[in-house]
Amino acid sequence: MFLKHRINNDMIEVIGEDDLTNLFHNTVIGRYQVGEEQQDPESFNKSELLFLSGEELPRCWTDPHYRTNQ
């Protein structure tokens, strides 16, 4: 899955998609999609990621208490 980094607007390929949807994990493993060479994997905070459209990630992916917090 591809997401956008909130700070620099670069595209990121998420490698650990299970971490992305696990609401108890605050980070995911991914790699920047820049240049012609494949970049090394690194850890990204979910709070710094957006969908390519600019939409936020769903709260059920990021907040363990999403059902009780309004």
CHARMM-style PDB file with segment names, atoms N, HN, CA, C and O in Angstrom:
ATOM      1  N   MET     1       0.847  -1.160   0.000  1.00  0.00      PROA
ATOM      2  CA  MET     1       0.000   0.000   0.000  1.00  0.00      PROA
ATOM      3  C   MET     1       0.899   1.232   0.000  1.00  0.00      PROA
ATOM      4  O   MET     1       1.957   1.245   0.629  1.00  0.00      PROA
ATOM      5  N   PHE     2       0.468   2.249  -0.703  1.00  0.00      PROA
ATOM      6  HN  PHE     2      -0.392   2.239  -1.214  1.00  0.00      PROA
ATOM      7  CA  PHE     2       1.221   3.495  -0.771  1.00  0.00      PROA
ATOM      8  C   PHE     2       0.502   4.579   0.025  1.00  0.00      PROA
ATOM      9  O   PHE     2      -0.715   4.740  -0.072  1.00  0.00      PROA
ATOM     10  N   LEU     3       1.279   5.316   0.811  1.00  0.00      PROA
ATOM     11  HN  LEU     3       2.267   5.186   0.890  1.00  0.00      PROA
ATOM     12  CA  LEU     3       0.767   6.433   1.596  1.00  0.00      PROA
ATOM     13  C   LEU     3       1.669   7.634   1.353  1.00  0.00      PROA
ATOM     14  O   LEU     3       2.697   7.532   0.684  1.00  0.00      PROA
ATOM     15  N   LYS     4       1.270   8.759   1.902  1.00  0.00      PROA
ATOM     16  HN  LYS     4       0.435   8.842   2.445  1.00  0.00      PROA
ATOM     17  CA  LYS     4       2.043   9.999   1.740  1.00  0.00      PROA
ATOM     18  C   LYS     4       2.542  10.437   3.107  1.00  0.00      PROA
ATOM     19  O   LYS     4       1.815  10.374   4.098  1.00  0.00      PROA
ATOM     20  N   HSD     5       3.798  10.884   3.146  1.00  0.00      PROA
ATOM     21  HN  HSD     5       4.389  10.936   2.341  1.00  0.00      PROA
ATOM     22  CA  HSD     5       4.379  11.412   4.383  1.00  0.00      PROA
ATOM     23  C   HSD     5       3.871  12.831   4.579  1.00  0.00      PROA
ATOM     24  O   HSD     5       3.998  13.671   3.688  1.00  0.00      PROA
ATOM     25  N   ARG     6       3.302  13.097   5.736  1.00  0.00      PROA
ATOM     26  HN  ARG     6       3.199  12.415   6.460  1.00  0.00      PROA
ATOM     27  CA  ARG     6       2.666  14.377   6.020  1.00  0.00      PROA
ATOM     28  C   ARG     6       3.653  15.546   5.943  1.00  0.00      PROA
ATOM     29  O   ARG     6       3.287  16.629   5.489  1.00  0.00      PROA
ATOM     30  N   ILE     7       4.878  15.343   6.374  1.00  0.00      PROA
ATOM     31  HN  ILE     7       5.175  14.462   6.743  1.00  0.00      PROA
ATOM     32  CA  ILE     7       5.840  16.442   6.489  1.00  0.00      PROA
ATOM     33  C   ILE     7       6.429  16.860   5.146  1.00  0.00      PROA
ATOM     34  O   ILE     7       6.502  18.052   4.847  1.00  0.00      PROA
ATOM     35  N   ASN     8       6.849  15.887   4.331  1.00  0.00      PROA
ATOM     36  HN  ASN     8       6.790  14.919   4.573  1.00  0.00      PROA
ATOM     37  CA  ASN     8       7.526  16.236   3.080  1.00  0.00      PROA
ATOM     38  C   ASN     8       6.746  15.858   1.822  1.00  0.00      PROA
ATOM     39  O   ASN     8       7.223  16.087   0.710  1.00  0.00      PROA
ATOM     40  N   ASN     9       5.552  15.281   1.980  1.00  0.00      PROA
ATOM     41  HN  ASN     9       5.165  15.094   2.883  1.00  0.00      PROA
ATOM     42  CA  ASN     9       4.681  14.883   0.865  1.00  0.00      PROA
ATOM     43  C   ASN     9       5.264  13.821  -0.044  1.00  0.00      PROA
ATOM     44  O   ASN     9       4.758  13.624  -1.149  1.00  0.00      PROA
ATOM     45  N   ASP    10       6.319  13.123   0.384  1.00  0.00      PROA
ATOM     46  HN  ASP    10       6.730  13.283   1.282  1.00  0.00      PROA
ATOM     47  CA  ASP    10       6.869  12.028  -0.415  1.00  0.00      PROA
ATOM     48  C   ASP    10       6.006  10.787  -0.257  1.00  0.00      PROA
ATOM     49  O   ASP    10       5.385  10.572   0.783  1.00  0.00      PROA
ATOM     50  N   MET    11       5.979   9.971  -1.312  1.00  0.00      PROA
ATOM     51  HN  MET    11       6.484  10.146  -2.157  1.00  0.00      PROA
ATOM     52  CA  MET    11       5.205   8.741  -1.284  1.00  0.00      PROA
ATOM     53  C   MET    11       6.017   7.656  -0.580  1.00  0.00      PROA
ATOM     54  O   MET    11       7.231   7.554  -0.756  1.00  0.00      PROA
ATOM     55  N   ILE    12       5.318   6.846   0.224  1.00  0.00      PROA
ATOM     56  HN  ILE    12       4.332   6.929   0.367  1.00  0.00      PROA
ATOM     57  CA  ILE    12       5.937   5.774   0.999  1.00  0.00      PROA
ATOM     58  C   ILE    12       5.207   4.478   0.690  1.00  0.00      PROA
ATOM     59  O   ILE    12       3.977   4.425   0.709  1.00  0.00      PROA
ATOM     60  N   GLU    13       5.975   3.434   0.406  1.00  0.00      PROA
ATOM     61  HN  GLU    13       6.974   3.477   0.391  1.00  0.00      PROA
ATOM     62  CA  GLU    13       5.408   2.105   0.251  1.00  0.00      PROA
ATOM     63  C   GLU    13       5.435   1.438   1.617  1.00  0.00      PROA
ATOM     64  O   GLU    13       6.505   1.243   2.192  1.00  0.00      PROA
ATOM     65  N   VAL    14       4.273   1.089   2.137  1.00  0.00      PROA
ATOM     66  HN  VAL    14       3.403   1.247   1.669  1.00  0.00      PROA
ATOM     67  CA  VAL    14       4.195   0.417   3.432  1.00  0.00      PROA
ATOM     68  C   VAL    14       4.466  -1.057   3.210  1.00  0.00      PROA
ATOM     69  O   VAL    14       3.785  -1.712   2.422  1.00  0.00      PROA
ATOM     70  N   ILE    15       5.472  -1.578   3.915  1.00  0.00      PROA
ATOM     71  HN  ILE    15       6.025  -1.046   4.556  1.00  0.00      PROA
ATOM     72  CA  ILE    15       5.847  -2.981   3.775  1.00  0.00      PROA
ATOM     73  C   ILE    15       5.087  -3.829   4.787  1.00  0.00      PROA
ATOM     74  O   ILE    15       4.607  -4.911   4.450  1.00  0.00      PROA
ATOM     75  N   GLY    16       4.972  -3.351   6.019  1.00  0.00      PROA
ATOM     76  HN  GLY    16       5.362  -2.472   6.293  1.00  0.00      PROA
ATOM     77  CA  GLY    16       4.283  -4.091   7.079  1.00  0.00      PROA
ATOM     78  C   GLY    16       2.833  -3.674   7.174  1.00  0.00      PROA
ATOM     79  O   GLY    16       2.461  -2.932   8.084  1.00  0.00      PROA
ATOM     80  N   GLU    17       2.001  -4.140   6.244  1.00  0.00      PROA
ATOM     81  HN  GLU    17       2.303  -4.742   5.505  1.00  0.00      PROA
ATOM     82  CA  GLU    17       0.593  -3.724   6.251  1.00  0.00      PROA
ATOM     83  C   GLU    17      -0.155  -4.200   7.485  1.00  0.00      PROA
ATOM     84  O   GLU    17      -1.137  -3.574   7.887  1.00  0.00      PROA
ATOM     85  N   ASP    18       0.287  -5.296   8.096  1.00  0.00      PROA
ATOM     86  HN  ASP    18       1.084  -5.805   7.770  1.00  0.00      PROA
ATOM     87  CA  ASP    18      -0.365  -5.748   9.330  1.00  0.00      PROA
ATOM     88  C   ASP    18      -0.171  -4.726  10.437  1.00  0.00      PROA
ATOM     89  O   ASP    18      -1.070  -4.511  11.250  1.00  0.00      PROA
ATOM     90  N   ASP    19       1.003  -4.091  10.475  1.00  0.00      PROA
ATOM     91  HN  ASP    19       1.733  -4.265   9.814  1.00  0.00      PROA
ATOM     92  CA  ASP    19       1.256  -3.042  11.471  1.00  0.00      PROA
ATOM     93  C   ASP    19       0.371  -1.823  11.214  1.00  0.00      PROA
ATOM     94  O   ASP    19      -0.031  -1.139  12.154  1.00  0.00      PROA
ATOM     95  N   LEU    20       0.072  -1.555   9.964  1.00  0.00      PROA
ATOM     96  HN  LEU    20       0.399  -2.111   9.199  1.00  0.00      PROA
ATOM     97  CA  LEU    20      -0.729  -0.389   9.612  1.00  0.00      PROA
ATOM     98  C   LEU    20      -2.133  -0.483  10.190  1.00  0.00      PROA
ATOM     99  O   LEU    20      -2.653   0.506  10.707  1.00  0.00      PROA
ATOM    100  N   THR    21      -2.745  -1.641  10.111  1.00  0.00      PROA
ATOM    101  HN  THR    21      -2.322  -2.444   9.691  1.00  0.00      PROA
ATOM    102  CA  THR    21      -4.115  -1.795  10.594  1.00  0.00      PROA
ATOM    103  C   THR    21      -4.191  -2.222  12.051  1.00  0.00      PROA
ATOM    104  O   THR    21      -5.282  -2.271  12.619  1.00  0.00      PROA
ATOM    105  N   ASN    22      -3.047  -2.535  12.674  1.00  0.00      PROA
ATOM    106  HN  ASN    22      -2.161  -2.495  12.213  1.00  0.00      PROA
ATOM    107  CA  ASN    22      -3.034  -2.906  14.081  1.00  0.00      PROA
ATOM    108  C   ASN    22      -3.022  -1.637  14.922  1.00  0.00      PROA
ATOM    109  O   ASN    22      -2.031  -0.906  14.925  1.00  0.00      PROA
ATOM    110  N   LEU    23      -4.095  -1.372  15.622  1.00  0.00      PROA
ATOM    111  HN  LEU    23      -4.900  -1.966  15.620  1.00  0.00      PROA
ATOM    112  CA  LEU    23      -4.227  -0.110  16.347  1.00  0.00      PROA
ATOM    113  C   LEU    23      -3.314  -0.011  17.554  1.00  0.00      PROA
ATOM    114  O   LEU    23      -3.210   1.063  18.147  1.00  0.00      PROA
ATOM    115  N   PHE    24      -2.650  -1.089  17.938  1.00  0.00      PROA
ATOM    116  HN  PHE    24      -2.735  -1.961  17.457  1.00  0.00      PROA
ATOM    117  CA  PHE    24      -1.715  -1.037  19.063  1.00  0.00      PROA
ATOM    118  C   PHE    24      -0.279  -0.785  18.612  1.00  0.00      PROA
ATOM    119  O   PHE    24       0.617  -0.676  19.450  1.00  0.00      PROA
ATOM    120  N   HSD    25      -0.049  -0.690  17.312  1.00  0.00      PROA
ATOM    121  HN  HSD    25      -0.776  -0.779  16.632  1.00  0.00      PROA
ATOM    122  CA  HSD    25       1.274  -0.372  16.787  1.00  0.00      PROA
ATOM    123  C   HSD    25       1.284   1.083  16.321  1.00  0.00      PROA
ATOM    124  O   HSD    25       0.446   1.485  15.514  1.00  0.00      PROA
ATOM    125  N   ASN    26       2.230   1.867  16.827  1.00  0.00      PROA
ATOM    126  HN  ASN    26       2.910   1.541  17.483  1.00  0.00      PROA
ATOM    127  CA  ASN    26       2.314   3.287  16.468  1.00  0.00      PROA
ATOM    128  C   ASN    26       3.178   3.548  15.249  1.00  0.00      PROA
ATOM    129  O   ASN    26       3.165   4.650  14.702  1.00  0.00      PROA
ATOM    130  N   THR    27       3.930   2.540  14.819  1.00  0.00      PROA
ATOM    131  HN  THR    27       3.941   1.645  15.264  1.00  0.00      PROA
ATOM    132  CA  THR    27       4.818   2.723  13.674  1.00  0.00      PROA
ATOM    133  C   THR    27       4.591   1.618  12.648  1.00  0.00      PROA
ATOM    134  O   THR    27       4.047   0.559  12.958  1.00  0.00      PROA
ATOM    135  N   VAL    28       5.020   1.893  11.424  1.00  0.00      PROA
ATOM    136  HN  VAL    28       5.462   2.753  11.172  1.00  0.00      PROA
ATOM    137  CA  VAL    28       4.987   0.909  10.344  1.00  0.00      PROA
ATOM    138  C   VAL    28       6.350   0.919   9.657  1.00  0.00      PROA
ATOM    139  O   VAL    28       7.086   1.903   9.727  1.00  0.00      PROA
ATOM    140  N   ILE    29       6.671  -0.173   9.002  1.00  0.00      PROA
ATOM    141  HN  ILE    29       6.073  -0.972   8.945  1.00  0.00      PROA
ATOM    142  CA  ILE    29       7.900  -0.260   8.220  1.00  0.00      PROA
ATOM    143  C   ILE    29       7.543   0.042   6.771  1.00  0.00      PROA
ATOM    144  O   ILE    29       6.591  -0.510   6.219  1.00  0.00      PROA
ATOM    145  N   GLY    30       8.315   0.915   6.179  1.00  0.00      PROA
ATOM    146  HN  GLY    30       9.088   1.363   6.628  1.00  0.00      PROA
ATOM    147  CA  GLY    30       8.073   1.284   4.792  1.00  0.00      PROA
ATOM    148  C   GLY    30       9.339   1.842   4.171  1.00  0.00      PROA
ATOM    149  O   GLY    30      10.387   1.927   4.811  1.00  0.00      PROA
ATOM    150  N   ARG    31       9.215   2.220   2.903  1.00  0.00      PROA
ATOM    151  HN  ARG    31       8.364   2.151   2.383  1.00  0.00      PROA
ATOM    152  CA  ARG    31      10.360   2.829   2.216  1.00  0.00      PROA
ATOM    153  C   ARG    31       9.870   3.939   1.319  1.00  0.00      PROA
ATOM    154  O   ARG    31       8.816   3.840   0.690  1.00  0.00      PROA
ATOM    155  N   TYR    32      10.657   4.999   1.274  1.00  0.00      PROA
ATOM    156  HN  TYR    32      11.513   5.079   1.785  1.00  0.00      PROA
ATOM    157  CA  TYR    32      10.341   6.113   0.383  1.00  0.00      PROA
ATOM    158  C   TYR    32      10.374   5.643  -1.063  1.00  0.00      PROA
ATOM    159  O   TYR    32      11.171   4.777  -1.424  1.00  0.00      PROA
ATOM    160  N   GLN    33       9.518   6.208  -1.877  1.00  0.00      PROA
ATOM    161  HN  GLN    33       8.871   6.912  -1.584  1.00  0.00      PROA
ATOM    162  CA  GLN    33       9.481   5.940  -3.310  1.00  0.00      PROA
ATOM    163  C   GLN    33      10.020   7.174  -4.036  1.00  0.00      PROA
ATOM    164  O   GLN    33       9.268   7.905  -4.681  1.00  0.00      PROA
ATOM    165  N   VAL    34      11.307   7.391  -3.923  1.00  0.00      PROA
ATOM    166  HN  VAL    34      11.918   6.797  -3.399  1.00  0.00      PROA
ATOM    167  CA  VAL    34      11.965   8.525  -4.567  1.00  0.00      PROA
ATOM    168  C   VAL    34      13.215   8.019  -5.274  1.00  0.00      PROA
ATOM    169  O   VAL    34      13.845   7.062  -4.824  1.00  0.00      PROA
ATOM    170  N   GLY    35      13.566   8.651  -6.360  1.00  0.00      PROA
ATOM    171  HN  GLY    35      13.054   9.429  -6.725  1.00  0.00      PROA
ATOM    172  CA  GLY    35      14.757   8.250  -7.093  1.00  0.00      PROA
ATOM    173  C   GLY    35      14.537   6.976  -7.869  1.00  0.00      PROA
ATOM    174  O   GLY    35      13.426   6.449  -7.926  1.00  0.00      PROA
ATOM    175  N   GLU    36      15.610   6.483  -8.469  1.00  0.00      PROA
ATOM    176  HN  GLU    36      16.512   6.911  -8.423  1.00  0.00      PROA
ATOM    177  CA  GLU    36      15.500   5.295  -9.296  1.00  0.00      PROA
ATOM    178  C   GLU    36      15.870   4.023  -8.553  1.00  0.00      PROA
ATOM    179  O   GLU    36      15.476   2.932  -8.965  1.00  0.00      PROA
ATOM    180  N   GLU    37      16.621   4.144  -7.465  1.00  0.00      PROA
ATOM    181  HN  GLU    37      16.941   5.031  -7.130  1.00  0.00      PROA
ATOM    182  CA  GLU    37      17.002   2.977  -6.686  1.00  0.00      PROA
ATOM    183  C   GLU    37      16.012   2.748  -5.554  1.00  0.00      PROA
ATOM    184  O   GLU    37      15.447   3.687  -4.996  1.00  0.00      PROA
ATOM    185  N   GLN    38      15.819   1.473  -5.232  1.00  0.00      PROA
ATOM    186  HN  GLN    38      16.279   0.710  -5.686  1.00  0.00      PROA
ATOM    187  CA  GLN    38      14.926   1.149  -4.123  1.00  0.00      PROA
ATOM    188  C   GLN    38      15.576   1.607  -2.821  1.00  0.00      PROA
ATOM    189  O   GLN    38      16.746   1.323  -2.563  1.00  0.00      PROA
ATOM    190  N   GLN    39      14.807   2.315  -2.012  1.00  0.00      PROA
ATOM    191  HN  GLN    39      13.857   2.546  -2.222  1.00  0.00      PROA
ATOM    192  CA  GLN    39      15.308   2.862  -0.757  1.00  0.00      PROA
ATOM    193  C   GLN    39      15.292   1.796   0.339  1.00  0.00      PROA
ATOM    194  O   GLN    39      14.550   0.818   0.259  1.00  0.00      PROA
ATOM    195  N   ASP    40      16.114   2.001   1.349  1.00  0.00      PROA
ATOM    196  HN  ASP    40      16.717   2.796   1.413  1.00  0.00      PROA
ATOM    197  CA  ASP    40      16.152   1.085   2.488  1.00  0.00      PROA
ATOM    198  C   ASP    40      14.889   1.249   3.338  1.00  0.00      PROA
ATOM    199  O   ASP    40      14.382   2.360   3.487  1.00  0.00      PROA
ATOM    200  N   PRO    41      14.382   0.145   3.895  1.00  0.00      PROA
ATOM    201  CA  PRO    41      13.216   0.242   4.771  1.00  0.00      PROA
ATOM    202  C   PRO    41      13.554   1.046   6.034  1.00  0.00      PROA
ATOM    203  O   PRO    41      14.677   1.006   6.536  1.00  0.00      PROA
ATOM    204  N   GLU    42      12.556   1.768   6.523  1.00  0.00      PROA
ATOM    205  HN  GLU    42      11.644   1.800   6.115  1.00  0.00      PROA
ATOM    206  CA  GLU    42      12.702   2.490   7.784  1.00  0.00      PROA
ATOM    207  C   GLU    42      11.357   2.534   8.484  1.00  0.00      PROA
ATOM    208  O   GLU    42      10.326   2.190   7.906  1.00  0.00      PROA
ATOM    209  N   SER    43      11.384   2.961   9.730  1.00  0.00      PROA
ATOM    210  HN  SER    43      12.222   3.241  10.199  1.00  0.00      PROA
ATOM    211  CA  SER    43      10.177   3.028  10.539  1.00  0.00      PROA
ATOM    212  C   SER    43       9.544   4.411  10.418  1.00  0.00      PROA
ATOM    213  O   SER    43      10.237   5.428  10.450  1.00  0.00      PROA
ATOM    214  N   PHE    44       8.208   4.436  10.278  1.00  0.00      PROA
ATOM    215  HN  PHE    44       7.645   3.610  10.253  1.00  0.00      PROA
ATOM    216  CA  PHE    44       7.456   5.686  10.169  1.00  0.00      PROA
ATOM    217  C   PHE    44       6.363   5.693  11.229  1.00  0.00      PROA
ATOM    218  O   PHE    44       5.705   4.677  11.452  1.00  0.00      PROA
ATOM    219  N   ASN    45       6.168   6.826  11.877  1.00  0.00      PROA
ATOM    220  HN  ASN    45       6.702   7.651  11.696  1.00  0.00      PROA
ATOM    221  CA  ASN    45       5.046   6.984  12.797  1.00  0.00      PROA
ATOM    222  C   ASN    45       3.756   7.074  11.998  1.00  0.00      PROA
ATOM    223  O   ASN    45       3.694   7.776  10.989  1.00  0.00      PROA
ATOM    224  N   LYS    46       2.744   6.377  12.439  1.00  0.00      PROA
ATOM    225  HN  LYS    46       2.795   5.807  13.259  1.00  0.00      PROA
ATOM    226  CA  LYS    46       1.452   6.429  11.744  1.00  0.00      PROA
ATOM    227  C   LYS    46       0.890   7.844  11.733  1.00  0.00      PROA
ATOM    228  O   LYS    46       0.194   8.226  10.792  1.00  0.00      PROA
ATOM    229  N   SER    47       1.183   8.620  12.763  1.00  0.00      PROA
ATOM    230  HN  SER    47       1.748   8.309  13.527  1.00  0.00      PROA
ATOM    231  CA  SER    47       0.656   9.979  12.845  1.00  0.00      PROA
ATOM    232  C   SER    47       1.209  10.882  11.743  1.00  0.00      PROA
ATOM    233  O   SER    47       0.647  11.944  11.474  1.00  0.00      PROA
ATOM    234  N   GLU    48       2.308  10.467  11.102  1.00  0.00      PROA
ATOM    235  HN  GLU    48       2.764   9.604  11.320  1.00  0.00      PROA
ATOM    236  CA  GLU    48       2.920  11.253  10.032  1.00  0.00      PROA
ATOM    237  C   GLU    48       2.471  10.808   8.643  1.00  0.00      PROA
ATOM    238  O   GLU    48       2.963  11.324   7.640  1.00  0.00      PROA
ATOM    239  N   LEU    49       1.534   9.849   8.576  1.00  0.00      PROA
ATOM    240  HN  LEU    49       1.134   9.430   9.391  1.00  0.00      PROA
ATOM    241  CA  LEU    49       1.123   9.289   7.288  1.00  0.00      PROA
ATOM    242  C   LEU    49      -0.308   9.679   6.933  1.00  0.00      PROA
ATOM    243  O   LEU    49      -1.172   9.816   7.799  1.00  0.00      PROA
ATOM    244  N   LEU    50      -0.526   9.851   5.647  1.00  0.00      PROA
ATOM    245  HN  LEU    50       0.176   9.739   4.944  1.00  0.00      PROA
ATOM    246  CA  LEU    50      -1.840  10.160   5.089  1.00  0.00      PROA
ATOM    247  C   LEU    50      -2.072   9.265   3.877  1.00  0.00      PROA
ATOM    248  O   LEU    50      -1.126   8.726   3.303  1.00  0.00      PROA
ATOM    249  N   PHE    51      -3.333   9.110   3.495  1.00  0.00      PROA
ATOM    250  HN  PHE    51      -4.102   9.547   3.962  1.00  0.00      PROA
ATOM    251  CA  PHE    51      -3.616   8.489   2.209  1.00  0.00      PROA
ATOM    252  C   PHE    51      -3.137   9.435   1.110  1.00  0.00      PROA
ATOM    253  O   PHE    51      -2.978  10.631   1.353  1.00  0.00      PROA
ATOM    254  N   LEU    52      -2.910   8.924  -0.070  1.00  0.00      PROA
ATOM    255  HN  LEU    52      -3.039   7.952  -0.267  1.00  0.00      PROA
ATOM    256  CA  LEU    52      -2.419   9.750  -1.176  1.00  0.00      PROA
ATOM    257  C   LEU    52      -3.373  10.894  -1.496  1.00  0.00      PROA
ATOM    258  O   LEU    52      -2.955  11.925  -2.022  1.00  0.00      PROA
ATOM    259  N   SER    53      -4.653  10.717  -1.180  1.00  0.00      PROA
ATOM    260  HN  SER    53      -4.993   9.879  -0.752  1.00  0.00      PROA
ATOM    261  CA  SER    53      -5.649  11.763  -1.421  1.00  0.00      PROA
ATOM    262  C   SER    53      -5.558  12.894  -0.401  1.00  0.00      PROA
ATOM    263  O   SER    53      -6.199  13.932  -0.570  1.00  0.00      PROA
ATOM    264  N   GLY    54      -4.762  12.703   0.665  1.00  0.00      PROA
ATOM    265  HN  GLY    54      -4.241  11.860   0.802  1.00  0.00      PROA
ATOM    266  CA  GLY    54      -4.645  13.698   1.718  1.00  0.00      PROA
ATOM    267  C   GLY    54      -5.520  13.407   2.926  1.00  0.00      PROA
ATOM    268  O   GLY    54      -5.479  14.145   3.911  1.00  0.00      PROA
ATOM    269  N   GLU    55      -6.311  12.343   2.864  1.00  0.00      PROA
ATOM    270  HN  GLU    55      -6.344  11.743   2.065  1.00  0.00      PROA
ATOM    271  CA  GLU    55      -7.177  11.979   3.982  1.00  0.00      PROA
ATOM    272  C   GLU    55      -6.367  11.343   5.107  1.00  0.00      PROA
ATOM    273  O   GLU    55      -5.353  10.686   4.870  1.00  0.00      PROA
ATOM    274  N   GLU    56      -6.835  11.552   6.331  1.00  0.00      PROA
ATOM    275  HN  GLU    56      -7.659  12.086   6.523  1.00  0.00      PROA
ATOM    276  CA  GLU    56      -6.211  10.953   7.511  1.00  0.00      PROA
ATOM    277  C   GLU    56      -6.446   9.441   7.510  1.00  0.00      PROA
ATOM    278  O   GLU    56      -7.381   8.948   6.880  1.00  0.00      PROA
ATOM    279  N   LEU    57      -5.580   8.714   8.227  1.00  0.00      PROA
ATOM    280  HN  LEU    57      -4.820   9.115   8.739  1.00  0.00      PROA
ATOM    281  CA  LEU    57      -5.809   7.289   8.432  1.00  0.00      PROA
ATOM    282  C   LEU    57      -7.012   7.124   9.354  1.00  0.00      PROA
ATOM    283  O   LEU    57      -7.254   7.986  10.198  1.00  0.00      PROA
ATOM    284  N   PRO    58      -7.770   6.045   9.217  1.00  0.00      PROA
ATOM    285  CA  PRO    58      -8.936   5.836  10.081  1.00  0.00      PROA
ATOM    286  C   PRO    58      -8.522   5.730  11.552  1.00  0.00      PROA
ATOM    287  O   PRO    58      -7.467   5.179  11.866  1.00  0.00      PROA
ATOM    288  N   ARG    59      -9.342   6.251  12.434  1.00  0.00      PROA
ATOM    289  HN  ARG    59     -10.198   6.699  12.179  1.00  0.00      PROA
ATOM    290  CA  ARG    59      -9.038   6.183  13.870  1.00  0.00      PROA
ATOM    291  C   ARG    59      -8.944   4.746  14.358  1.00  0.00      PROA
ATOM    292  O   ARG    59      -8.214   4.468  15.309  1.00  0.00      PROA
ATOM    293  N   CYS    60      -9.668   3.828  13.725  1.00  0.00      PROA
ATOM    294  HN  CYS    60     -10.262   4.055  12.953  1.00  0.00      PROA
ATOM    295  CA  CYS    60      -9.622   2.429  14.163  1.00  0.00      PROA
ATOM    296  C   CYS    60      -8.276   1.781  13.836  1.00  0.00      PROA
ATOM    297  O   CYS    60      -8.032   0.650  14.259  1.00  0.00      PROA
ATOM    298  N   TRP    61      -7.396   2.464  13.095  1.00  0.00      PROA
ATOM    299  HN  TRP    61      -7.595   3.382  12.752  1.00  0.00      PROA
ATOM    300  CA  TRP    61      -6.035   1.995  12.835  1.00  0.00      PROA
ATOM    301  C   TRP    61      -5.039   2.644  13.785  1.00  0.00      PROA
ATOM    302  O   TRP    61      -3.912   2.162  13.901  1.00  0.00      PROA
ATOM    303  N   THR    62      -5.415   3.717  14.465  1.00  0.00      PROA
ATOM    304  HN  THR    62      -6.330   4.108  14.371  1.00  0.00      PROA
ATOM    305  CA  THR    62      -4.444   4.496  15.226  1.00  0.00      PROA
ATOM    306  C   THR    62      -4.788   4.681  16.699  1.00  0.00      PROA
ATOM    307  O   THR    62      -3.889   4.953  17.494  1.00  0.00      PROA
ATOM    308  N   ASP    63      -6.041   4.546  17.092  1.00  0.00      PROA
ATOM    309  HN  ASP    63      -6.772   4.325  16.446  1.00  0.00      PROA
ATOM    310  CA  ASP    63      -6.459   4.854  18.460  1.00  0.00      PROA
ATOM    311  C   ASP    63      -7.098   3.627  19.112  1.00  0.00      PROA
ATOM    312  O   ASP    63      -8.195   3.225  18.725  1.00  0.00      PROA
ATOM    313  N   PRO    64      -6.419   3.027  20.100  1.00  0.00      PROA
ATOM    314  CA  PRO    64      -6.983   1.841  20.750  1.00  0.00      PROA
ATOM    315  C   PRO    64      -8.307   2.104  21.447  1.00  0.00      PROA
ATOM    316  O   PRO    64      -9.060   1.164  21.705  1.00  0.00      PROA
ATOM    317  N   HSD    65      -8.608   3.350  21.754  1.00  0.00      PROA
ATOM    318  HN  HSD    65      -7.996   4.113  21.545  1.00  0.00      PROA
ATOM    319  CA  HSD    65      -9.852   3.689  22.442  1.00  0.00      PROA
ATOM    320  C   HSD    65     -10.822   4.427  21.512  1.00  0.00      PROA
ATOM    321  O   HSD    65     -11.605   5.267  21.956  1.00  0.00      PROA
ATOM    322  N   TYR    66     -10.760   4.104  20.234  1.00  0.00      PROA
ATOM    323  HN  TYR    66     -10.124   3.421  19.873  1.00  0.00      PROA
ATOM    324  CA  TYR    66     -11.580   4.843  19.258  1.00  0.00      PROA
ATOM    325  C   TYR    66     -13.072   4.707  19.498  1.00  0.00      PROA
ATOM    326  O   TYR    66     -13.843   5.569  19.074  1.00  0.00      PROA
ATOM    327  N   ARG    67     -13.494   3.652  20.164  1.00  0.00      PROA
ATOM    328  HN  ARG    67     -12.869   2.952  20.508  1.00  0.00      PROA
ATOM    329  CA  ARG    67     -14.942   3.479  20.418  1.00  0.00      PROA
ATOM    330  C   ARG    67     -15.418   4.290  21.606  1.00  0.00      PROA
ATOM    331  O   ARG    67     -16.597   4.635  21.680  1.00  0.00      PROA
ATOM    332  N   THR    68     -14.529   4.604  22.541  1.00  0.00      PROA
ATOM    333  HN  THR    68     -13.571   4.324  22.482  1.00  0.00      PROA
ATOM    334  CA  THR    68     -14.951   5.328  23.736  1.00  0.00      PROA
ATOM    335  C   THR    68     -14.666   6.824  23.648  1.00  0.00      PROA
ATOM    336  O   THR    68     -15.367   7.613  24.282  1.00  0.00      PROA
ATOM    337  N   ASN    69     -13.661   7.235  22.883  1.00  0.00      PROA
ATOM    338  HN  ASN    69     -13.092   6.594  22.368  1.00  0.00      PROA
ATOM    339  CA  ASN    69     -13.332   8.670  22.725  1.00  0.00      PROA
ATOM    340  C   ASN    69     -14.145   9.255  21.594  1.00  0.00      PROA
ATOM    341  O   ASN    69     -14.200   8.686  20.504  1.00  0.00      PROA
ATOM    342  N   GLN    70     -14.768  10.373  21.841  1.00  0.00      PROA
ATOM    343  HN  GLN    70     -14.723  10.835  22.727  1.00  0.00      PROA
ATOM    344  CA  GLN    70     -15.538  11.030  20.789  1.00  0.00      PROA
ATOM    345  C   GLN    70     -14.926  12.329  20.435  1.00  0.00      PROA
ATOM    346  OT1 GLN    70     -15.435  13.033  19.564  1.00  0.00      PROA
TER     347      GLN     70
END
